[in-house]
Amino acid sequence: MKIKFIESPIGKFGLAYAKGMEAEFNKEQAILLIEAGYAVALETETPESNESNEIESPEKPKRKK
C-alpha cells in the first residue's frame, strides 16, 4: 500500500522517512502508520474496484431485409 508521510516516523517507529516522502508498505504497517497520524493513504482503490461496474447492454439484432 502506498502512503505519504505527513509527519516524520523516525522517533516513534524508527523509520527513516521525512515529512512529504512517499513509500510502499504492506497493508498492516501502512494502516498502523495512518491510524497513528503519521501518514495518509495514496491508493484509494482496492483491486476489486478496478473492475468496471458498468453493465453493457446487449447489441440489438440486426433486421434482415
mmCIF file of the N, C-alpha and C atoms, coordinates in Angstrom:
data_MODEL
# 
_entry.id   MODEL 
# 
loop_
_atom_site.group_PDB 
_atom_site.id 
_atom_site.type_symbol 
_atom_site.label_atom_id 
_atom_site.label_alt_id 
_atom_site.label_comp_id 
_atom_site.label_asym_id 
_atom_site.label_entity_id 
_atom_site.label_seq_id 
_atom_site.pdbx_PDB_ins_code 
_atom_site.Cartn_x 
_atom_site.Cartn_y 
_atom_site.Cartn_z 
_atom_site.occupancy 
_atom_site.B_iso_or_equiv 
_atom_site.pdbx_formal_charge 
_atom_site.auth_seq_id 
_atom_site.auth_comp_id 
_atom_site.auth_asym_id 
_atom_site.auth_atom_id 
_atom_site.pdbx_PDB_model_num 
ATOM 1   N N  . MET A 1 1  ? 0.857   -1.164 0.000   1.00 0.00 ? 1  MET A N  1 
ATOM 2   C CA . MET A 1 1  ? 0.000   0.000  0.000   1.00 0.00 ? 1  MET A CA 1 
ATOM 3   C C  . MET A 1 1  ? 0.905   1.230  0.000   1.00 0.00 ? 1  MET A C  1 
ATOM 4   N N  . LYS A 1 2  ? 0.614   2.163  -0.876  1.00 0.00 ? 2  LYS A N  1 
ATOM 5   C CA . LYS A 1 2  ? 1.444   3.350  -0.979  1.00 0.00 ? 2  LYS A CA 1 
ATOM 6   C C  . LYS A 1 2  ? 0.894   4.436  -0.051  1.00 0.00 ? 2  LYS A C  1 
ATOM 7   N N  . ILE A 1 3  ? 1.808   5.055  0.714   1.00 0.00 ? 3  ILE A N  1 
ATOM 8   C CA . ILE A 1 3  ? 1.427   6.099  1.658   1.00 0.00 ? 3  ILE A CA 1 
ATOM 9   C C  . ILE A 1 3  ? 2.333   7.311  1.494   1.00 0.00 ? 3  ILE A C  1 
ATOM 10  N N  . LYS A 1 4  ? 1.883   8.433  2.046   1.00 0.00 ? 4  LYS A N  1 
ATOM 11  C CA . LYS A 1 4  ? 2.685   9.655  2.076   1.00 0.00 ? 4  LYS A CA 1 
ATOM 12  C C  . LYS A 1 4  ? 2.765   10.099 3.534   1.00 0.00 ? 4  LYS A C  1 
ATOM 13  N N  . PHE A 1 5  ? 3.971   10.358 3.987   1.00 0.00 ? 5  PHE A N  1 
ATOM 14  C CA . PHE A 1 5  ? 4.172   10.760 5.378   1.00 0.00 ? 5  PHE A CA 1 
ATOM 15  C C  . PHE A 1 5  ? 3.788   12.223 5.571   1.00 0.00 ? 5  PHE A C  1 
ATOM 16  N N  . ILE A 1 6  ? 3.006   12.461 6.626   1.00 0.00 ? 6  ILE A N  1 
ATOM 17  C CA . ILE A 1 6  ? 2.643   13.833 6.980   1.00 0.00 ? 6  ILE A CA 1 
ATOM 18  C C  . ILE A 1 6  ? 3.408   14.275 8.228   1.00 0.00 ? 6  ILE A C  1 
ATOM 19  N N  . GLU A 1 7  ? 4.056   13.336 8.863   1.00 0.00 ? 7  GLU A N  1 
ATOM 20  C CA . GLU A 1 7  ? 4.962   13.571 9.999   1.00 0.00 ? 7  GLU A CA 1 
ATOM 21  C C  . GLU A 1 7  ? 6.108   12.577 9.880   1.00 0.00 ? 7  GLU A C  1 
ATOM 22  N N  . SER A 1 8  ? 7.260   12.920 10.392  1.00 0.00 ? 8  SER A N  1 
ATOM 23  C CA . SER A 1 8  ? 8.393   12.009 10.356  1.00 0.00 ? 8  SER A CA 1 
ATOM 24  C C  . SER A 1 8  ? 8.197   10.878 11.375  1.00 0.00 ? 8  SER A C  1 
ATOM 25  N N  . PRO A 1 9  ? 8.316   9.624  10.945  1.00 0.00 ? 9  PRO A N  1 
ATOM 26  C CA . PRO A 1 9  ? 8.124   8.493  11.848  1.00 0.00 ? 9  PRO A CA 1 
ATOM 27  C C  . PRO A 1 9  ? 9.409   8.025  12.536  1.00 0.00 ? 9  PRO A C  1 
ATOM 28  N N  . ILE A 1 10 ? 10.474  8.810  12.442  1.00 0.00 ? 10 ILE A N  1 
ATOM 29  C CA . ILE A 1 10 ? 11.771  8.370  12.969  1.00 0.00 ? 10 ILE A CA 1 
ATOM 30  C C  . ILE A 1 10 ? 11.709  8.077  14.463  1.00 0.00 ? 10 ILE A C  1 
ATOM 31  N N  . GLY A 1 11 ? 11.162  8.986  15.244  1.00 0.00 ? 11 GLY A N  1 
ATOM 32  C CA . GLY A 1 11 ? 11.143  8.818  16.694  1.00 0.00 ? 11 GLY A CA 1 
ATOM 33  C C  . GLY A 1 11 ? 10.298  7.661  17.174  1.00 0.00 ? 11 GLY A C  1 
ATOM 34  N N  . LYS A 1 12 ? 9.047   7.602  16.740  1.00 0.00 ? 12 LYS A N  1 
ATOM 35  C CA . LYS A 1 12 ? 8.125   6.585  17.250  1.00 0.00 ? 12 LYS A CA 1 
ATOM 36  C C  . LYS A 1 12 ? 8.302   5.215  16.605  1.00 0.00 ? 12 LYS A C  1 
ATOM 37  N N  . PHE A 1 13 ? 8.552   5.202  15.301  1.00 0.00 ? 13 PHE A N  1 
ATOM 38  C CA . PHE A 1 13 ? 8.605   3.926  14.587  1.00 0.00 ? 13 PHE A CA 1 
ATOM 39  C C  . PHE A 1 13 ? 10.009  3.528  14.137  1.00 0.00 ? 13 PHE A C  1 
ATOM 40  N N  . GLY A 1 14 ? 10.962  4.427  14.245  1.00 0.00 ? 14 GLY A N  1 
ATOM 41  C CA . GLY A 1 14 ? 12.325  4.120  13.825  1.00 0.00 ? 14 GLY A CA 1 
ATOM 42  C C  . GLY A 1 14 ? 12.482  3.984  12.319  1.00 0.00 ? 14 GLY A C  1 
ATOM 43  N N  . LEU A 1 15 ? 11.577  4.606  11.578  1.00 0.00 ? 15 LEU A N  1 
ATOM 44  C CA . LEU A 1 15 ? 11.636  4.552  10.122  1.00 0.00 ? 15 LEU A CA 1 
ATOM 45  C C  . LEU A 1 15 ? 12.267  5.840  9.605   1.00 0.00 ? 15 LEU A C  1 
ATOM 46  N N  . ALA A 1 16 ? 13.232  5.722  8.722   1.00 0.00 ? 16 ALA A N  1 
ATOM 47  C CA . ALA A 1 16 ? 13.982  6.881  8.237   1.00 0.00 ? 16 ALA A CA 1 
ATOM 48  C C  . ALA A 1 16 ? 13.285  7.543  7.053   1.00 0.00 ? 16 ALA A C  1 
ATOM 49  N N  . TYR A 1 17 ? 12.134  8.142  7.326   1.00 0.00 ? 17 TYR A N  1 
ATOM 50  C CA . TYR A 1 17 ? 11.391  8.879  6.313   1.00 0.00 ? 17 TYR A CA 1 
ATOM 51  C C  . TYR A 1 17 ? 11.124  10.279 6.850   1.00 0.00 ? 17 TYR A C  1 
ATOM 52  N N  . ALA A 1 18 ? 11.053  11.244 5.955   1.00 0.00 ? 18 ALA A N  1 
ATOM 53  C CA . ALA A 1 18 ? 10.772  12.623 6.339   1.00 0.00 ? 18 ALA A CA 1 
ATOM 54  C C  . ALA A 1 18 ? 9.367   12.999 5.881   1.00 0.00 ? 18 ALA A C  1 
ATOM 55  N N  . LYS A 1 19 ? 8.847   14.065 6.441   1.00 0.00 ? 19 LYS A N  1 
ATOM 56  C CA . LYS A 1 19 ? 7.537   14.580 6.062   1.00 0.00 ? 19 LYS A CA 1 
ATOM 57  C C  . LYS A 1 19 ? 7.528   14.841 4.554   1.00 0.00 ? 19 LYS A C  1 
ATOM 58  N N  . GLY A 1 20 ? 6.464   14.376 3.888   1.00 0.00 ? 20 GLY A N  1 
ATOM 59  C CA . GLY A 1 20 ? 6.324   14.572 2.450   1.00 0.00 ? 20 GLY A CA 1 
ATOM 60  C C  . GLY A 1 20 ? 6.823   13.421 1.598   1.00 0.00 ? 20 GLY A C  1 
ATOM 61  N N  . MET A 1 21 ? 7.574   12.500 2.176   1.00 0.00 ? 21 MET A N  1 
ATOM 62  C CA . MET A 1 21 ? 8.090   11.358 1.411   1.00 0.00 ? 21 MET A CA 1 
ATOM 63  C C  . MET A 1 21 ? 6.985   10.325 1.203   1.00 0.00 ? 21 MET A C  1 
ATOM 64  N N  . GLU A 1 22 ? 7.070   9.618  0.082   1.00 0.00 ? 22 GLU A N  1 
ATOM 65  C CA . GLU A 1 22 ? 6.131   8.542  -0.235  1.00 0.00 ? 22 GLU A CA 1 
ATOM 66  C C  . GLU A 1 22 ? 6.856   7.209  -0.164  1.00 0.00 ? 22 GLU A C  1 
ATOM 67  N N  . ALA A 1 23 ? 6.122   6.178  0.245   1.00 0.00 ? 23 ALA A N  1 
ATOM 68  C CA . ALA A 1 23 ? 6.728   4.852  0.355   1.00 0.00 ? 23 ALA A CA 1 
ATOM 69  C C  . ALA A 1 23 ? 5.665   3.777  0.216   1.00 0.00 ? 23 ALA A C  1 
ATOM 70  N N  . GLU A 1 24 ? 6.117   2.577  -0.098  1.00 0.00 ? 24 GLU A N  1 
ATOM 71  C CA . GLU A 1 24 ? 5.255   1.414  -0.239  1.00 0.00 ? 24 GLU A CA 1 
ATOM 72  C C  . GLU A 1 24 ? 5.449   0.524  0.992   1.00 0.00 ? 24 GLU A C  1 
ATOM 73  N N  . PHE A 1 25 ? 4.358   0.176  1.669   1.00 0.00 ? 25 PHE A N  1 
ATOM 74  C CA . PHE A 1 25 ? 4.401   -0.696 2.850   1.00 0.00 ? 25 PHE A CA 1 
ATOM 75  C C  . PHE A 1 25 ? 3.352   -1.785 2.699   1.00 0.00 ? 25 PHE A C  1 
ATOM 76  N N  . ASN A 1 26 ? 3.521   -2.853 3.479   1.00 0.00 ? 26 ASN A N  1 
ATOM 77  C CA . ASN A 1 26 ? 2.459   -3.850 3.492   1.00 0.00 ? 26 ASN A CA 1 
ATOM 78  C C  . ASN A 1 26 ? 1.234   -3.216 4.151   1.00 0.00 ? 26 ASN A C  1 
ATOM 79  N N  . LYS A 1 27 ? 0.074   -3.767 3.882   1.00 0.00 ? 27 LYS A N  1 
ATOM 80  C CA . LYS A 1 27 ? -1.189  -3.165 4.311   1.00 0.00 ? 27 LYS A CA 1 
ATOM 81  C C  . LYS A 1 27 ? -1.257  -2.944 5.820   1.00 0.00 ? 27 LYS A C  1 
ATOM 82  N N  . GLU A 1 28 ? -0.820  -3.924 6.599   1.00 0.00 ? 28 GLU A N  1 
ATOM 83  C CA . GLU A 1 28 ? -0.921  -3.831 8.054   1.00 0.00 ? 28 GLU A CA 1 
ATOM 84  C C  . GLU A 1 28 ? -0.078  -2.678 8.602   1.00 0.00 ? 28 GLU A C  1 
ATOM 85  N N  . GLN A 1 29 ? 1.155   -2.558 8.131   1.00 0.00 ? 29 GLN A N  1 
ATOM 86  C CA . GLN A 1 29 ? 2.022   -1.498 8.620   1.00 0.00 ? 29 GLN A CA 1 
ATOM 87  C C  . GLN A 1 29 ? 1.550   -0.134 8.131   1.00 0.00 ? 29 GLN A C  1 
ATOM 88  N N  . ALA A 1 30 ? 1.058   -0.064 6.910   1.00 0.00 ? 30 ALA A N  1 
ATOM 89  C CA . ALA A 1 30 ? 0.543   1.191  6.376   1.00 0.00 ? 30 ALA A CA 1 
ATOM 90  C C  . ALA A 1 30 ? -0.643  1.683  7.207   1.00 0.00 ? 30 ALA A C  1 
ATOM 91  N N  . ILE A 1 31 ? -1.545  0.780  7.541   1.00 0.00 ? 31 ILE A N  1 
ATOM 92  C CA . ILE A 1 31 ? -2.704  1.154  8.352   1.00 0.00 ? 31 ILE A CA 1 
ATOM 93  C C  . ILE A 1 31 ? -2.267  1.631  9.732   1.00 0.00 ? 31 ILE A C  1 
ATOM 94  N N  . LEU A 1 32 ? -1.289  0.975  10.317  1.00 0.00 ? 32 LEU A N  1 
ATOM 95  C CA . LEU A 1 32 ? -0.760  1.386  11.619  1.00 0.00 ? 32 LEU A CA 1 
ATOM 96  C C  . LEU A 1 32 ? -0.220  2.816  11.558  1.00 0.00 ? 32 LEU A C  1 
ATOM 97  N N  . LEU A 1 33 ? 0.547   3.122  10.523  1.00 0.00 ? 33 LEU A N  1 
ATOM 98  C CA . LEU A 1 33 ? 1.110   4.471  10.367  1.00 0.00 ? 33 LEU A CA 1 
ATOM 99  C C  . LEU A 1 33 ? 0.014   5.510  10.130  1.00 0.00 ? 33 LEU A C  1 
ATOM 100 N N  . ILE A 1 34 ? -0.993  5.151  9.351   1.00 0.00 ? 34 ILE A N  1 
ATOM 101 C CA . ILE A 1 34 ? -2.098  6.067  9.064   1.00 0.00 ? 34 ILE A CA 1 
ATOM 102 C C  . ILE A 1 34 ? -2.909  6.332  10.324  1.00 0.00 ? 34 ILE A C  1 
ATOM 103 N N  . GLU A 1 35 ? -3.256  5.268  11.056  1.00 0.00 ? 35 GLU A N  1 
ATOM 104 C CA . GLU A 1 35 ? -4.045  5.430  12.277  1.00 0.00 ? 35 GLU A CA 1 
ATOM 105 C C  . GLU A 1 35 ? -3.299  6.210  13.351  1.00 0.00 ? 35 GLU A C  1 
ATOM 106 N N  . ALA A 1 36 ? -1.968  6.126  13.344  1.00 0.00 ? 36 ALA A N  1 
ATOM 107 C CA . ALA A 1 36 ? -1.159  6.867  14.321  1.00 0.00 ? 36 ALA A CA 1 
ATOM 108 C C  . ALA A 1 36 ? -1.004  8.338  13.929  1.00 0.00 ? 36 ALA A C  1 
ATOM 109 N N  . GLY A 1 37 ? -1.467  8.698  12.715  1.00 0.00 ? 37 GLY A N  1 
ATOM 110 C CA . GLY A 1 37 ? -1.407  10.087 12.282  1.00 0.00 ? 37 GLY A CA 1 
ATOM 111 C C  . GLY A 1 37 ? -0.091  10.494 11.642  1.00 0.00 ? 37 GLY A C  1 
ATOM 112 N N  . TYR A 1 38 ? 0.690   9.519  11.210  1.00 0.00 ? 38 TYR A N  1 
ATOM 113 C CA . TYR A 1 38 ? 1.979   9.811  10.592  1.00 0.00 ? 38 TYR A CA 1 
ATOM 114 C C  . TYR A 1 38 ? 1.933   9.786  9.062   1.00 0.00 ? 38 TYR A C  1 
ATOM 115 N N  . ALA A 1 39 ? 0.865   9.255  8.495   1.00 0.00 ? 39 ALA A N  1 
ATOM 116 C CA . ALA A 1 39 ? 0.799   9.122  7.042   1.00 0.00 ? 39 ALA A CA 1 
ATOM 117 C C  . ALA A 1 39 ? -0.640  9.149  6.556   1.00 0.00 ? 39 ALA A C  1 
ATOM 118 N N  . VAL A 1 40 ? -0.770  9.343  5.242   1.00 0.00 ? 40 VAL A N  1 
ATOM 119 C CA . VAL A 1 40 ? -2.071  9.245  4.584   1.00 0.00 ? 40 VAL A CA 1 
ATOM 120 C C  . VAL A 1 40 ? -1.933  8.263  3.424   1.00 0.00 ? 40 VAL A C  1 
ATOM 121 N N  . ALA A 1 41 ? -3.023  7.594  3.106   1.00 0.00 ? 41 ALA A N  1 
ATOM 122 C CA . ALA A 1 41 ? -3.011  6.630  2.012   1.00 0.00 ? 41 ALA A CA 1 
ATOM 123 C C  . ALA A 1 41 ? -3.011  7.349  0.672   1.00 0.00 ? 41 ALA A C  1 
ATOM 124 N N  . LEU A 1 42 ? -2.226  6.854  -0.261  1.00 0.00 ? 42 LEU A N  1 
ATOM 125 C CA . LEU A 1 42 ? -2.225  7.392  -1.617  1.00 0.00 ? 42 LEU A CA 1 
ATOM 126 C C  . LEU A 1 42 ? -3.054  6.525  -2.539  1.00 0.00 ? 42 LEU A C  1 
ATOM 127 N N  . GLU A 1 43 ? -3.195  5.265  -2.213  1.00 0.00 ? 43 GLU A N  1 
ATOM 128 C CA . GLU A 1 43 ? -4.003  4.349  -3.016  1.00 0.00 ? 43 GLU A CA 1 
ATOM 129 C C  . GLU A 1 43 ? -5.381  4.277  -2.380  1.00 0.00 ? 43 GLU A C  1 
ATOM 130 N N  . THR A 1 44 ? -6.380  4.729  -3.129  1.00 0.00 ? 44 THR A N  1 
ATOM 131 C CA . THR A 1 44 ? -7.714  4.698  -2.572  1.00 0.00 ? 44 THR A CA 1 
ATOM 132 C C  . THR A 1 44 ? -8.551  3.578  -3.142  1.00 0.00 ? 44 THR A C  1 
ATOM 133 N N  . GLU A 1 45 ? -8.115  3.014  -4.250  1.00 0.00 ? 45 GLU A N  1 
ATOM 134 C CA . GLU A 1 45 ? -8.877  1.951  -4.889  1.00 0.00 ? 45 GLU A CA 1 
ATOM 135 C C  . GLU A 1 45 ? -8.365  0.592  -4.451  1.00 0.00 ? 45 GLU A C  1 
ATOM 136 N N  . THR A 1 46 ? -9.298  -0.310 -4.254  1.00 0.00 ? 46 THR A N  1 
ATOM 137 C CA . THR A 1 46 ? -8.928  -1.686 -3.972  1.00 0.00 ? 46 THR A CA 1 
ATOM 138 C C  . THR A 1 46 ? -8.874  -2.431 -5.297  1.00 0.00 ? 46 THR A C  1 
ATOM 139 N N  . PRO A 1 47 ? -8.167  -3.536 -5.369  1.00 0.00 ? 47 PRO A N  1 
ATOM 140 C CA . PRO A 1 47 ? -8.092  -4.270 -6.638  1.00 0.00 ? 47 PRO A CA 1 
ATOM 141 C C  . PRO A 1 47 ? -9.462  -4.641 -7.189  1.00 0.00 ? 47 PRO A C  1 
ATOM 142 N N  . GLU A 1 48 ? -10.440 -4.918 -6.327  1.00 0.00 ? 48 GLU A N  1 
ATOM 143 C CA . GLU A 1 48 ? -11.772 -5.275 -6.785  1.00 0.00 ? 48 GLU A CA 1 
ATOM 144 C C  . GLU A 1 48 ? -12.454 -4.094 -7.460  1.00 0.00 ? 48 GLU A C  1 
ATOM 145 N N  . SER A 1 49 ? -12.170 -2.865 -7.016  1.00 0.00 ? 49 SER A N  1 
ATOM 146 C CA . SER A 1 49 ? -12.852 -1.704 -7.574  1.00 0.00 ? 49 SER A CA 1 
ATOM 147 C C  . SER A 1 49 ? -12.255 -1.266 -8.901  1.00 0.00 ? 49 SER A C  1 
ATOM 148 N N  . ASN A 1 50 ? -11.171 -1.871 -9.325  1.00 0.00 ? 50 ASN A N  1 
ATOM 149 C CA . ASN A 1 50 ? -10.590 -1.533 -10.610 1.00 0.00 ? 50 ASN A CA 1 
ATOM 150 C C  . ASN A 1 50 ? -11.418 -2.091 -11.761 1.00 0.00 ? 50 ASN A C  1 
ATOM 151 N N  . GLU A 1 51 ? -12.231 -3.084 -11.464 1.00 0.00 ? 51 GLU A N  1 
ATOM 152 C CA . GLU A 1 51 ? -13.073 -3.658 -12.495 1.00 0.00 ? 51 GLU A CA 1 
ATOM 153 C C  . GLU A 1 51 ? -14.233 -2.716 -12.773 1.00 0.00 ? 51 GLU A C  1 
ATOM 154 N N  . SER A 1 52 ? -14.649 -2.670 -13.998 1.00 0.00 ? 52 SER A N  1 
ATOM 155 C CA . SER A 1 52 ? -15.752 -1.805 -14.387 1.00 0.00 ? 52 SER A CA 1 
ATOM 156 C C  . SER A 1 52 ? -17.054 -2.336 -13.821 1.00 0.00 ? 52 SER A C  1 
ATOM 157 N N  . ASN A 1 53 ? -17.834 -1.448 -13.222 1.00 0.00 ? 53 ASN A N  1 
ATOM 158 C CA . ASN A 1 53 ? -19.137 -1.823 -12.694 1.00 0.00 ? 53 ASN A CA 1 
ATOM 159 C C  . ASN A 1 53 ? -20.248 -1.531 -13.693 1.00 0.00 ? 53 ASN A C  1 
ATOM 160 N N  . GLU A 1 54 ? -19.887 -1.059 -14.864 1.00 0.00 ? 54 GLU A N  1 
ATOM 161 C CA . GLU A 1 54 ? -20.879 -0.732 -15.864 1.00 0.00 ? 54 GLU A CA 1 
ATOM 162 C C  . GLU A 1 54 ? -21.422 -2.008 -16.486 1.00 0.00 ? 54 GLU A C  1 
ATOM 163 N N  . ILE A 1 55 ? -22.699 -1.984 -16.743 1.00 0.00 ? 55 ILE A N  1 
ATOM 164 C CA . ILE A 1 55 ? -23.336 -3.125 -17.387 1.00 0.00 ? 55 ILE A CA 1 
ATOM 165 C C  . ILE A 1 55 ? -23.489 -2.779 -18.857 1.00 0.00 ? 55 ILE A C  1 
ATOM 166 N N  . GLU A 1 56 ? -22.955 -3.622 -19.684 1.00 0.00 ? 56 GLU A N  1 
ATOM 167 C CA . GLU A 1 56 ? -23.057 -3.385 -21.117 1.00 0.00 ? 56 GLU A CA 1 
ATOM 168 C C  . GLU A 1 56 ? -24.386 -3.901 -21.616 1.00 0.00 ? 56 GLU A C  1 
ATOM 169 N N  . SER A 1 57 ? -25.051 -3.085 -22.405 1.00 0.00 ? 57 SER A N  1 
ATOM 170 C CA . SER A 1 57 ? -26.314 -3.538 -22.972 1.00 0.00 ? 57 SER A CA 1 
ATOM 171 C C  . SER A 1 57 ? -26.017 -4.430 -24.174 1.00 0.00 ? 57 SER A C  1 
ATOM 172 N N  . PRO A 1 58 ? -26.815 -5.458 -24.320 1.00 0.00 ? 58 PRO A N  1 
ATOM 173 C CA . PRO A 1 58 ? -26.566 -6.348 -25.456 1.00 0.00 ? 58 PRO A CA 1 
ATOM 174 C C  . PRO A 1 58 ? -26.882 -5.627 -26.765 1.00 0.00 ? 58 PRO A C  1 
ATOM 175 N N  . GLU A 1 59 ? -26.197 -6.041 -27.796 1.00 0.00 ? 59 GLU A N  1 
ATOM 176 C CA . GLU A 1 59 ? -26.440 -5.435 -29.100 1.00 0.00 ? 59 GLU A CA 1 
ATOM 177 C C  . GLU A 1 59 ? -27.801 -5.917 -29.617 1.00 0.00 ? 59 GLU A C  1 
ATOM 178 N N  . LYS A 1 60 ? -28.492 -4.978 -30.257 1.00 0.00 ? 60 LYS A N  1 
ATOM 179 C CA . LYS A 1 60 ? -29.798 -5.331 -30.826 1.00 0.00 ? 60 LYS A CA 1 
ATOM 180 C C  . LYS A 1 60 ? -29.547 -6.163 -32.083 1.00 0.00 ? 60 LYS A C  1 
ATOM 181 N N  . PRO A 1 61 ? -30.384 -7.166 -32.286 1.00 0.00 ? 61 PRO A N  1 
ATOM 182 C CA . PRO A 1 61 ? -30.219 -7.967 -33.507 1.00 0.00 ? 61 PRO A CA 1 
ATOM 183 C C  . PRO A 1 61 ? -30.538 -7.101 -34.725 1.00 0.00 ? 61 PRO A C  1 
ATOM 184 N N  . LYS A 1 62 ? -29.767 -7.311 -35.760 1.00 0.00 ? 62 LYS A N  1 
ATOM 185 C CA . LYS A 1 62 ? -29.991 -6.547 -36.979 1.00 0.00 ? 62 LYS A CA 1 
ATOM 186 C C  . LYS A 1 62 ? -31.129 -7.169 -37.765 1.00 0.00 ? 62 LYS A C  1 
ATOM 187 N N  . ARG A 1 63 ? -31.958 -6.308 -38.333 1.00 0.00 ? 63 ARG A N  1 
ATOM 188 C CA . ARG A 1 63 ? -33.089 -6.780 -39.130 1.00 0.00 ? 63 ARG A CA 1 
ATOM 189 C C  . ARG A 1 63 ? -32.625 -7.241 -40.496 1.00 0.00 ? 63 ARG A C  1 
ATOM 190 N N  . LYS A 1 64 ? -33.198 -8.295 -40.927 1.00 0.00 ? 64 LYS A N  1 
ATOM 191 C CA . LYS A 1 64 ? -32.928 -8.768 -42.286 1.00 0.00 ? 64 LYS A CA 1 
ATOM 192 C C  . LYS A 1 64 ? -33.925 -8.114 -43.214 1.00 0.00 ? 64 LYS A C  1 
ATOM 193 N N  . LYS A 1 65 ? -33.441 -7.722 -44.373 1.00 0.00 ? 65 LYS A N  1 
ATOM 194 C CA . LYS A 1 65 ? -34.325 -7.073 -45.337 1.00 0.00 ? 65 LYS A CA 1 
ATOM 195 C C  . LYS A 1 65 ? -34.811 -8.033 -46.362 1.00 0.00 ? 65 LYS A C  1 
# 
